[in-house]
Amino acid sequence: MATRSADPKSVQGTPPIDAVSLAIIEQLQEDGRRPYAAIGKAVGLSEAAVRQRVQKLLDQGVMQIVAVTDPLTVGFRRQAMVGINVEGDLDPVADALTSMDEVEYVVMTAGSFDLLIEIVCEDDDHLLEMINKRIRTLPGVRSTESFVYLKLRKQTYTWGTR
């Protein structure tokens, strides 16, 4: 029988993340292009050691280094959160949603919805097509409720180490 680790930074199958790796993550969250030498100076490691740790964190799926855009500035005028209720097994529906380019994330939840997804669309017609023709038609989808974003006031990605 598997037991849960007492360390909250440990994920099943992944060793716990130590304080130095957390400090590296914080450095990259401030600036994903920060040179490894500068990170090393801040956390007390050599450039090579930082490079190895970053690669290990990437390989383990602990983090990603990506360019985050404002959807409005790159032509996506409509974002929405969609709550989905599913009959039966959630996995096939979650897998199908995960494969859709417009779906930014998929979360299995406990509460009013079985799944919550965020979708980014070009316009209202695109949003309607996504919900009506692609999401509601998936086998197992019982109902959806859409929450259209009117204005995004805060979006951060710095929660990973607090």
N, C-alpha and C positions, 0 to 999 in steps of 0.2 A: 504494500500500500504506500502510495506517495504521500509525503508530508509537505506542507507549505513551509517555505523558508520564512524565518523571522525577519529577514532583511527585506524591507519594502522595495528596494531597488533591484531585487532579484526577480527575474521572470522565469517561468517554468522552462527548464532546458537551457537557460542562459545563466552563466555565472553572475554573481552580484557585481554591480558597477562600483568601483572604488571612487574615493574622493577626487583623485587626480583625473580620472576619466570624466567625472561629472564637471570638473573645472574646465576640461578641454571642450566639452559640449557647450558649456556656458560661453566660452570664448567664441565658438563657431556660431552660436545663436545671436551674438552681438554683431558678428560680421563673418558670414560664411566663406569669404575670400581672404580672411586673415592668414598671413603667412605662418607656416609651421614654426619657423624660428621665433616669431613674436609670441605665438602661443606657448612655445617651450619656455621662453623667458618668463612669461606670466605664471606658469604652473610648475616651474623648476625642473624641466626635462630638456633633453637635447632635441634638436629638430628631428633627427632620425627616430627617436623614441615617440615623439608626438605623431609622426607619420605612421608608425606601426600601430599605435593605439587607435588612431582615426580609422585606419583600414580595418582593424579588428571590429570596431564599433559598426562600421558600414557592413562588413561581412556577416555580423551577427544580427543585422536588422534592427539594431538599437536606434539608429538614426539614419537620416538621409541628408544630403546636402543638395538643395534645389534652389532655383530662382522662383520666388513667389511674386506673382503679378497681381495687379488690381484688375479683375475681370472686365470692368467697364472700359479701361484704357486699351484693352486688346480686343474689343468688339463683342464682348458677352454682356448684353444689357439686362439679362434676367437671371437671378439666382433664387433658389427656393429650397426650403427644408421640406421633405415629404415624409410623413408618418405612414407606415404601411402595416396592415394587419394581414396575417398569413394563416391559412388553414394547413395543418400538418407541419412537416419538417421545414424549418427556416433555411437550412443550408442551401438547397437548390435555388431558392429565390435570392438569397444573399449572393451566391456565386454568379447568378445571371446579372444581377445589378452591378456587381464588381467589374464585370466585363464591359460595361457601357462607358464610353469615353466621357460622356456628360456627367457621370456620377463621380463626385469628388471623394466622398467617403460613405461607408456603410457601417452602421452600428446596430448590433443586436441589443435590445433593451428589455427591461422589465418595467411594466407600466401600461399606459394606454395604447402603445404601439409595440409591435414585435420588432420592427426595424425602423430606423431613422436614416434617411439618406440626404445628402446635399447634392443638388444638381446645378450646373452652370449652363445656361442656354444663351443663344444669340438674341432671342426676342420672345415675345409671348406666344407666337405661333409655334416656335421650336419647343417651348415649355409644354404647351398643350399636346403636341405630338408625342413628346416624351411620356407624359402622364397617361394620356388616353390610348395611344397605340403601342407603346413599348413596355410601360410598367404595369398598367392594369391588365394587360393581356397575358402576363406571365402566369403559368400554372401555379396555383396555390395562393395568389394574391386575392384576398377577400375584399379589402377596401383600402383607400388612400385618403389622406388629408394633407393638403398643401398649404405651406406657409411661405408666401411670396415675400422676398426681401424688398423693402421700400428704400432703406438706406442702411449701409453697413457703418456702424459707429466704432467698432473695435474688432480687430483681428490680430492676435499675436500668436507667436509660436515659441514663447520663452518659458512655458510652464514645465518643460522637461526636467528641470533639476531642482526645483524648489522643494 
